Amino acid sequence: MLLDMLKTSIKMNGTERTHNILLAIMFLLMLITCNTCAAQRIFVTDNQYSADYKIYITNNRYEADWIIYQTDNQYEANDNRGRWFVTQNRYIADYMMYFTDNRYAADRIVYLTKNKYEVKMGL
């Protein structure tokens, strides 16, 4: 569902896209509970200046810098680069991410995959 929401937002314009991305982020935050584990925990921030990376979501896997699998299981993300577990607790997160709808303002272009074995990420 999250993947579909983000892919749909790529085709939208301006305010609709921003609204859809915010809904996707809120959906992620509602699904996640505060947990502790090692590696690949990310926190989604609204402040681009406090983020470690500014992320743009793309529909095209071949233009992506990173291919990411988002998991709801904190242990699946443990020590697995490219498998992200989103946490609501910024203090236990390994990285803070800001999602932008401007590909040129992004540090990384990300493609979200449904297959956890095709991840590609280099930090």
GULODREN-801371 format. One record per residue (C-alpha): residue number from 1; residue in three letters; chain; z, x, y. Coordinates in Angstrom, 1 decimal, decimal comma. Each point is the difference from the previous one (the first is absolute). Layout:
% residues N
@k=NUM	r=ala	c=A	c3=Z	c1=X	c2=Y;
...
***
This chain:
% residues 123
@k=1	r=met	c=A	c3=0,0	c1=0,0	c2=0,0;
@k=2	r=leu	c=A	c3=0,9	c1=2,8	c2=2,4;
@k=3	r=leu	c=A	c3=-3,2	c1=1,9	c2=-0,8;
@k=4	r=asp	c=A	c3=-2,1	c1=-3,1	c2=0,7;
@k=5	r=met	c=A	c3=1,8	c1=-0,7	c2=3,3;
@k=6	r=leu	c=A	c3=-0,6	c1=3,5	c2=1,2;
@k=7	r=lys	c=A	c3=-3,7	c1=0,0	c2=-1,2;
@k=8	r=thr	c=A	c3=-0,6	c1=-3,3	c2=1,8;
@k=9	r=ser	c=A	c3=1,5	c1=1,3	c2=3,2;
@k=10	r=ile	c=A	c3=-2,7	c1=2,8	c2=0,1;
@k=11	r=lys	c=A	c3=-2,7	c1=-2,7	c2=0,4;
@k=12	r=met	c=A	c3=1,9	c1=-1,8	c2=2,8;
@k=13	r=asn	c=A	c3=-0,1	c1=0,7	c2=3,7;
@k=14	r=gly	c=A	c3=2,8	c1=1,1	c2=2,4;
@k=15	r=thr	c=A	c3=2,9	c1=-2,4	c2=0,1;
@k=16	r=glu	c=A	c3=-0,8	c1=-1,6	c2=-3,4;
@k=17	r=arg	c=A	c3=0,0	c1=3,5	c2=-1,6;
@k=18	r=thr	c=A	c3=3,3	c1=1,0	c2=1,7;
@k=19	r=his	c=A	c3=1,6	c1=-3,3	c2=-1,0;
@k=20	r=asn	c=A	c3=-1,2	c1=0,4	c2=-3,7;
@k=21	r=ile	c=A	c3=1,3	c1=3,6	c2=-0,2;
@k=22	r=leu	c=A	c3=3,3	c1=-1,0	c2=1,4;
@k=23	r=leu	c=A	c3=0,2	c1=-2,8	c2=-2,6;
@k=24	r=ala	c=A	c3=-0,8	c1=2,5	c2=-2,7;
@k=25	r=ile	c=A	c3=2,8	c1=2,3	c2=1,2;
@k=26	r=met	c=A	c3=2,5	c1=-2,8	c2=0,2;
@k=27	r=phe	c=A	c3=-1,0	c1=-1,0	c2=-3,5;
@k=28	r=leu	c=A	c3=0,6	c1=3,5	c2=-1,2;
@k=29	r=leu	c=A	c3=3,4	c1=0,1	c2=1,7;
@k=30	r=met	c=A	c3=1,1	c1=-3,3	c2=-1,6;
@k=31	r=leu	c=A	c3=-0,9	c1=1,3	c2=-3,5;
@k=32	r=ile	c=A	c3=1,9	c1=3,2	c2=0,3;
@k=33	r=thr	c=A	c3=3,7	c1=0,6	c2=-0,3;
@k=34	r=cys	c=A	c3=2,0	c1=3,0	c2=1,1;
@k=35	r=asn	c=A	c3=-0,1	c1=2,5	c2=-2,9;
@k=36	r=thr	c=A	c3=0,4	c1=3,7	c2=-0,5;
@k=37	r=cys	c=A	c3=-2,3	c1=2,2	c2=-1,9;
@k=38	r=ala	c=A	c3=-1,9	c1=3,3	c2=0,5;
@k=39	r=ala	c=A	c3=-3,4	c1=0,4	c2=1,5;
@k=40	r=gln	c=A	c3=-2,7	c1=-2,3	c2=1,4;
@k=41	r=arg	c=A	c3=2,3	c1=-2,5	c2=1,6;
@k=42	r=ile	c=A	c3=-1,6	c1=-1,2	c2=3,3;
@k=43	r=phe	c=A	c3=1,3	c1=-2,0	c2=2,9;
@k=44	r=val	c=A	c3=-2,4	c1=-2,0	c2=2,1;
@k=45	r=thr	c=A	c3=0,8	c1=0,4	c2=3,7;
@k=46	r=asp	c=A	c3=-1,2	c1=-1,9	c2=3,1;
@k=47	r=asn	c=A	c3=0,3	c1=3,2	c2=2,1;
@k=48	r=gln	c=A	c3=-3,0	c1=2,2	c2=-0,4;
@k=49	r=tyr	c=A	c3=1,8	c1=3,0	c2=1,7;
@k=50	r=ser	c=A	c3=2,8	c1=0,0	c2=-2,6;
@k=51	r=ala	c=A	c3=-2,4	c1=-0,1	c2=-2,9;
@k=52	r=asp	c=A	c3=-0,9	c1=3,0	c2=-2,2;
@k=53	r=tyr	c=A	c3=-3,5	c1=-1,5	c2=-0,5;
@k=54	r=lys	c=A	c3=-2,1	c1=-2,6	c2=1,7;
@k=55	r=ile	c=A	c3=-1,9	c1=-1,8	c2=-2,8;
@k=56	r=tyr	c=A	c3=-3,2	c1=-2,0	c2=0,1;
@k=57	r=ile	c=A	c3=-0,9	c1=-2,2	c2=-3,0;
@k=58	r=thr	c=A	c3=-3,6	c1=0,1	c2=-1,1;
@k=59	r=asn	c=A	c3=-2,1	c1=-2,1	c2=-2,5;
@k=60	r=asn	c=A	c3=-2,1	c1=3,1	c2=-0,9;
@k=61	r=arg	c=A	c3=1,7	c1=2,3	c2=-2,5;
@k=62	r=tyr	c=A	c3=-2,6	c1=2,8	c2=0,7;
@k=63	r=glu	c=A	c3=1,0	c1=0,3	c2=3,7;
@k=64	r=ala	c=A	c3=3,7	c1=0,1	c2=-0,8;
@k=65	r=asp	c=A	c3=2,2	c1=3,2	c2=0,4;
@k=66	r=trp	c=A	c3=2,5	c1=-1,5	c2=-2,3;
@k=67	r=ile	c=A	c3=-0,3	c1=-2,5	c2=-2,9;
@k=68	r=ile	c=A	c3=3,4	c1=-1,7	c2=-0,3;
@k=69	r=tyr	c=A	c3=1,7	c1=-2,2	c2=-2,6;
@k=70	r=gln	c=A	c3=2,8	c1=-2,1	c2=1,5;
@k=71	r=thr	c=A	c3=2,7	c1=-0,8	c2=-2,6;
@k=72	r=asp	c=A	c3=3,0	c1=-2,3	c2=0,1;
@k=73	r=asn	c=A	c3=1,8	c1=2,3	c2=-2,5;
@k=74	r=gln	c=A	c3=1,9	c1=2,8	c2=1,6;
@k=75	r=tyr	c=A	c3=0,0	c1=2,0	c2=-3,3;
@k=76	r=glu	c=A	c3=-3,8	c1=-0,2	c2=-0,3;
@k=77	r=ala	c=A	c3=-0,3	c1=1,7	c2=3,3;
@k=78	r=asn	c=A	c3=2,5	c1=2,7	c2=-0,9;
@k=79	r=asp	c=A	c3=-1,8	c1=3,4	c2=0,2;
@k=80	r=asn	c=A	c3=-3,4	c1=-1,6	c2=-0,1;
@k=81	r=arg	c=A	c3=-2,1	c1=0,9	c2=3,1;
@k=82	r=gly	c=A	c3=-2,1	c1=-2,9	c2=1,1;
@k=83	r=arg	c=A	c3=2,2	c1=-2,6	c2=-1,5;
@k=84	r=trp	c=A	c3=1,9	c1=-1,5	c2=2,9;
@k=85	r=phe	c=A	c3=3,2	c1=-2,0	c2=-0,1;
@k=86	r=val	c=A	c3=0,7	c1=-1,7	c2=3,3;
@k=87	r=thr	c=A	c3=3,7	c1=-0,2	c2=1,1;
@k=88	r=gln	c=A	c3=1,6	c1=-1,9	c2=2,8;
@k=89	r=asn	c=A	c3=2,5	c1=2,9	c2=0,6;
@k=90	r=arg	c=A	c3=-1,5	c1=2,6	c2=2,2;
@k=91	r=tyr	c=A	c3=2,8	c1=2,5	c2=-0,8;
@k=92	r=ile	c=A	c3=-0,9	c1=0,3	c2=-3,7;
@k=93	r=ala	c=A	c3=-3,8	c1=0,1	c2=0,6;
@k=94	r=asp	c=A	c3=-1,9	c1=3,2	c2=-0,6;
@k=95	r=tyr	c=A	c3=-2,7	c1=-1,0	c2=2,5;
@k=96	r=met	c=A	c3=-0,3	c1=-2,4	c2=2,9;
@k=97	r=met	c=A	c3=-3,4	c1=-1,7	c2=0,3;
@k=98	r=tyr	c=A	c3=-1,6	c1=-1,9	c2=2,8;
@k=99	r=phe	c=A	c3=-2,9	c1=-2,2	c2=-0,8;
@k=100	r=thr	c=A	c3=-2,8	c1=-0,2	c2=2,6;
@k=101	r=asp	c=A	c3=-3,2	c1=-2,0	c2=0,2;
@k=102	r=asn	c=A	c3=-1,7	c1=2,8	c2=1,9;
@k=103	r=arg	c=A	c3=-1,5	c1=2,4	c2=-2,5;
@k=104	r=tyr	c=A	c3=-0,4	c1=2,7	c2=2,7;
@k=105	r=ala	c=A	c3=3,7	c1=-0,1	c2=0,9;
@k=106	r=ala	c=A	c3=1,0	c1=0,5	c2=-3,6;
@k=107	r=asp	c=A	c3=1,1	c1=3,3	c2=-1,6;
@k=108	r=arg	c=A	c3=-1,1	c1=-1,2	c2=-3,4;
@k=109	r=ile	c=A	c3=-2,4	c1=-2,6	c2=-1,3;
@k=110	r=val	c=A	c3=1,4	c1=-1,7	c2=-3,1;
@k=111	r=tyr	c=A	c3=-1,5	c1=-2,1	c2=-2,7;
@k=112	r=leu	c=A	c3=2,4	c1=-2,1	c2=-2,0;
@k=113	r=thr	c=A	c3=-0,8	c1=-0,1	c2=-3,7;
@k=114	r=lys	c=A	c3=1,2	c1=-2,3	c2=-2,8;
@k=115	r=asn	c=A	c3=-0,3	c1=2,8	c2=-2,5;
@k=116	r=lys	c=A	c3=3,0	c1=2,4	c2=0,0;
@k=117	r=tyr	c=A	c3=-2,0	c1=2,7	c2=-1,7;
@k=118	r=glu	c=A	c3=-2,6	c1=0,5	c2=2,6;
@k=119	r=val	c=A	c3=2,2	c1=1,1	c2=2,9;
@k=120	r=lys	c=A	c3=-1,0	c1=2,9	c2=2,2;
@k=121	r=met	c=A	c3=2,4	c1=1,4	c2=2,5;
@k=122	r=gly	c=A	c3=0,7	c1=3,3	c2=1,6;
@k=123	r=leu	c=A	c3=2,9	c1=0,5	c2=2,5;
***
